[in-house]
Amino acid sequence: MATILDQIIQHKRGEVAERQSLVPVKLLERSLYFKTQPLSLRHYLLREDLSGIIAEFKRKSPSKGWINPHAPVERTTIGYMQAGASALSVLTDKEFFGGQNEDLITARRFNFCPILRKDFVIDEYQILEAKSIGADAVLLIAAVLTPAEIAKLGRFARSLGMEVLLEVHNAEELDRSLDAEAVNLVGVNNRNLHDFSMSLETSAELAERIPDEFVKVSESGLSTAAAIRQVRSYGYRGFLLGEAFMRHSRPEKACAALVQELQATEPITA
């Protein structure tokens, strides 16, 4: 996986340079969304009347290939929110995940909820771009960024009113990357980057190392209500699910079924 990550970041550097030459910052700043106050992902995940699920629109991945290339963004994302998801995550990487900025723009147009731009952020330009297409939060991945880069990019995003989800895979990444001025939320990815295996024990092991000032988000390997209840017991308030929904022909219906199962055992209070 490290090799794949290297390939992704190498490609992303060229992609960012090309986009900067085609769409200057001044043009991004003219976007209607650039002047809009972002919604708080943190606040929505802490709401007691919602599920805590961050429902992801994801067409493919480097490890699984195409998952659902034909799902319509509008119907799927609206369905996610009607099902009781707390927020949306939209993959915008084209080369490796089959996404595009237009997917997030469409999701923004039809949904009033926090939207996380899921991409490999390595440059401030991508954060400006994220705000211009309607994203409320961005993802920073500790595995591909230095602590200094996380601090710089995170604080820049915060200066624009956006929130930052820091993704970590192990204790070493967590301990070297936490910065309360740069990060609002910490996502623990249960997927092992080297062999693709997944274990909820990763969320269990890291939960106590994450200070309470950060909202905890568990990512990957959450395909059942039982799994969500398990990581919730560790103190997690956000649950990022992508493939668990997208591998169904109607992802939004899979989301609705899971939320209903959660409500049946742990009723969500209004």
Secondary structure, 3 states (H helix, E strand, C coil): CHHHHHHHHHHHHHHHHHHHHHCCHHHHCCCCHHHCCCCCHHHHHHCCCCCCEEEEECCEECCCEECCCCCCHHHHHHHHHHHCCCEEEEECCCCCCCCCHHHHHHHHHHCCCCEEEECCCCCHHHHHHHHHCCCCEEEEEHHHCCHHHHHHHHHHHHHCCCEEEEEECCHHHHHHHCCCCCCCEEEEECECCCCCCECCHHHHHHHCCCCCCCEEEEECCCCCHHHHHHHHCCCCCEEEECHHHHCCCCHHHHHHHHHHHHHHHCCCCC
